[in-house]
Amino acid sequence: QVQLVESGGGLVQPGGSLRLSCAASGNLFRFNAMGWYRQAPAKQQRELVASIAFGGTPTYTGSVKGRFTISRDNAKNTVYLQMNSLKPEGTAVYYCNSYPPGSAFWGQGTPVTVSS
């Protein structure tokens, strides 16, 4: 059974940093690319923020390039998202999932609020 547990969110001022973690159980993590996604308030769609291949090659959406870093520890079945220079438009619930995402695997997410 696949379970994804996100953590590390919170309230941060513009320009601040947060590090998100996602612990995966089950077989989802093994050999799969993983992604961080976010759903902003009042938006129905989740958007991909960053993804990372099993071997470690990352990709980023344009709005976070140079500010966010995705990484993974395959021995710990954990994927991370280091977020620096956060902006108010980064306010959202952040989720991890495989990339592409498996519809049955969404966890609770971790909320991030960027506000002064």
N, C-alpha and C positions, 0 to 999 in steps of 0.2 A: 504494500500500500504506500502510495506516494504522499509525503507530507512536506510542505514548505512553510518554514517559520521565519518571518522577517522581523528584524529588530533594529534599533538604533535611531529611530526617528525622534522628532521633538520640535520645540520652538527655537528658532535661531534668528538672529538679526541679519539683515542684508549684509553681504560680505563675509558672513561666517561660514563655518564648515561643520559637516556631519559625516559620520561613517556608518553606512548601513551594512547589515549582515543578513545572510539568508542561509539557514541550515536546511539541508535537504535529506530526507530519509527515503528509503525505497530505491528503485533503480533509475529514477529520472535523471539523476546527476551523472551517472556513469556514461562516459563517452559522448554525452550530449552537449551541444552548445547551450549556454544559459544566458538569460537576459534579465535586465531590470526594466520595469515598465512603471508608468505613473498615470494616475487618473486625477485630473484637476477638479476642483469644486465645480458643480453644475455642468460638467462634461460627461457625456455618456460613454465615450470611448477611452480606452487605455491607449497610451502611446508608448512605443519602444524608446527607451532612453539610451541604453547601451547593451551590447551583447559581447560574449566572449566564447570563443571556440574551446573545445576540450584541451587543445594544445596551448591555449593562452592568447590567441590573436584577438584583440579587441576591435570593436567598431562602436561609433558614437553618433547620435543624432547631432545635427549641426549646432543646435542651440547650446549644447553642453560641452562641445569640443574644447579642450584646453582647460576646462574647469573640473570635470568629473573623470575619475579613473575607476574602471572595473577590473577586478582581479578575482582569482579563484584559488582555493586550496583543495586539490582533488583528494588528498589524503583525509581531509576533514569534511568532505562533501559540503563545502561552504563557498558561497560567492559573496563578494563585497562590492560596495560602491562608495568610493571616497568622493565627497562632494565639497568642493571649495568655491569661494566667491559666489555664494548662493544669492539668488535674486528673488524678489517677491513672486515672480511668475513660476518659480519652482515649487510653490505651495501645492501639495498634492498628496494622495496616498500612494506610496511606492510599493510595488510588488515584484517578486522574482518569479520566474517560470522558465521552462525550457525555451529555446529559440529555434524554430517558431514555437509559440506557446501552446501548451496542451490545455484545452478548455476545462478539463476536469480537475486541474491541478492548482487553481488559484487559491492562495492562502488568504489570511486576513489583511495582509499588508501592514505597513508601518507609516503613520502620518507624519508629514513634514510641513511645518508652517514657517514661512520666512516673512518676518514682520518686525518692525521696530516698535 
